[in-house]
Amino acid sequence: MDADVLVVGAGPAGLAVAACLRRRGIDTLVVDRGRVVGESWGRRYERLHLHTPRIQSALPGLRMPRRFGRWVAKDDMAWYLRVYAQRYAVRPRFGTEVRRVERDGAGWRAITDAGTLRTRQVVIATGYSSAPVPPRWPGQDGFAGVVLHASEYRDPAAFGGRRVLVVGAGNTGAEIAADLAEHGAAEVRLSIRTPPNVIPRQVGPIPTTLLAMAMDRLPAWLVDPANRMLQRATLGDLTRHGMPPSRRGVVAQARATGTTPTIDVGLVAALRAGTVTPVAGLERFEGAEAIFADGSRWTPDAIIAATGYTTGLEPVLGDLGVLDGRGIPLAAGRATLPGAPGLRFVGMTNPLTGALFQIGREARAVARAIARELGVRRDQPG
């Protein structure tokens, strides 16, 4: 065996699991296809801050510094992850991409681009949004303008004076649209296929994701009418500014589709100012023109596609029967599935309470479960 536990991914989830396991004295190997801890956070767009407050975003065993402020910037998050890894002596093996995970007798075998690793247990912690879904529309090859996936967007400097179509009104698309509108794009339109639930980042002094901790345990029919009233009282009637109403409430939509609400960090102000214009879903291109679902047309200079991500796990785990039709693990946290004992997932959900908060809960639970299965006894909790 190369280790008792193989953790795939050195992002927040992988580091949290490794730290909790190390506190229990369990031999753990972390592998990652990147080059350094915090690399993916450093690559994200410059405007990005966490949507969960600092106190709700720390990983197990290490608070975030007060100097980060309430809403942690993406570069501060990258720094925190590096410090976290140092604190718990987690030294990932970088430049190692796991291509496939297979059963190996009573344990597991991971086929990587750097060789084969054998381990007793495996924790997949590569993230809910690991692989960008590339934009693809009919006629796209004939469009002469720039087409970027949102993962490639860094800042608005390159789009000054240009007409930009942002496709997708989730958190990423909404924030990029606001960023462009605030920093000199000539015109910004936001293409919406599935109307989002837009909510404020905080209600008075209380962050919305803290309120979600109570909502997450209650039935949608009970809390969503209150959510509707809260949205209207804090943000007003956004349909007046062209934003179509969501078809489901906040909780109902999250449970049915895994889609969390769009937290307002500038979009509503841009809608009110008329600097971001909602339009129907993008259907296709005809030369330089974008054609929308309602038959309207527009000629943008650039497209930024916030078309989402997948877990990217199908080629790695596809024949084990542990993924649903969207590539999402059927079990998370401490649970394992029949036929795959010792295989667990952390950080693979998109909860209303925030991914980082959920990662902390799952990492502790996984460490406890693995310790029991490996027969490790230690008084200090994970």
Steps between C-alpha positions, in 0.01 A plus 500: 500500500619851418284641782205407718292774337536667161342845478446621142508879483697762694234769511303592814327162521814292454702706746223487761470121475877453513529726805223314686657164414849612604364618836396138550840367398377342175750464216364719220621577149354803319540527123405786269544576132599862573832648607445672834244528779237764424579506128139490381404789728781712366372450144147625568367838394637794695169625638414170669432485875345217696123516529515350847637713786846441641370327814303252287783427258795381709618140474520274808760609753607840362312827513532755224676826597275794589693714254326309218181686584153349488516402131827327419676592174611218272873576547457495878328163465797368302739626771287341774511161327879513480523584870250224581708242316812612687319495835406133460810393308296400197743469209304405189662314216442750219503439127313175556167460325286200588368343183309209650412349838440125523441235763818311596405207719392644835648838410527738207728571207536848346640520148678834463709663231797446731440132574270279708421562865355241739311594812250364748252786465438784255347844551406691185523874573542653155201731535146547378624734225812329374454493122362800303213422264623646168263737322348351185216644294392443141683738270766585758784420262381780272500761778810717459497651850662377820337203676629423851386262769458690827792301646727691258376845602738698723399868495305748284804682355487320165130580450502879531273661240377163373157340486505190715245221534528306826320165478369366831362684801640289781745649748793509258311640202318761706820625662694512173216696337510752785880519480489578129226761543688675779829517308432635156336241278291684241198275550440187706217256447432203725351195329268306730361155422404397854394802710698507825395584851688821574558564871696761699842409639383606845181615669596785727809374683417131446659312205238316296690172514473503878121527465519207257630273776150499650323490164701198389323279755144615428258404220498723193125564525554656839804721440472602136201734546705682763796504260284660233394776737862552608618525139230753416559708816877521458548509122164618370316375192777406257252420224470878455860491379452208264601217733259207453359352823638168620270203453577351841585640841854509638485173692283312249731593213813402691359160596360423156795609287799560730494864390565748778356853485683786335641718778491866407844662496428770244251358252191668647662845491599440137145393411357811660754720322427333168865405449415128491204391288344154546419314179362156414709185478758486222392251231748531215717728288440620147826658391570790736152491653392321818145360472298466819214269600239775452620566144685823581849565364809688609852545371748470788875542478567233761327212678581395856339165565415431863376161384603317812721212602486128559683284750699342217483165677340283232828377345648444846211318669248442223469121526474480882133600517568783746395797282161625391412609146663841553825353627417590862592242768201311638644521851697774674694536820540195722271274296624232263298314242446124456770365276734788581599465867769745603423749220371836621435850367552836667410842361291364214174678587376855453304573820307812597720533809815538291749248365780579747278458805378166366856391423593544866209285614571227245876494565448439872241231431723323247798501738288345776359233269839409351658484845234253612547283192879500532482428870670825597414631846589850601338723759535823300200540265552558131 
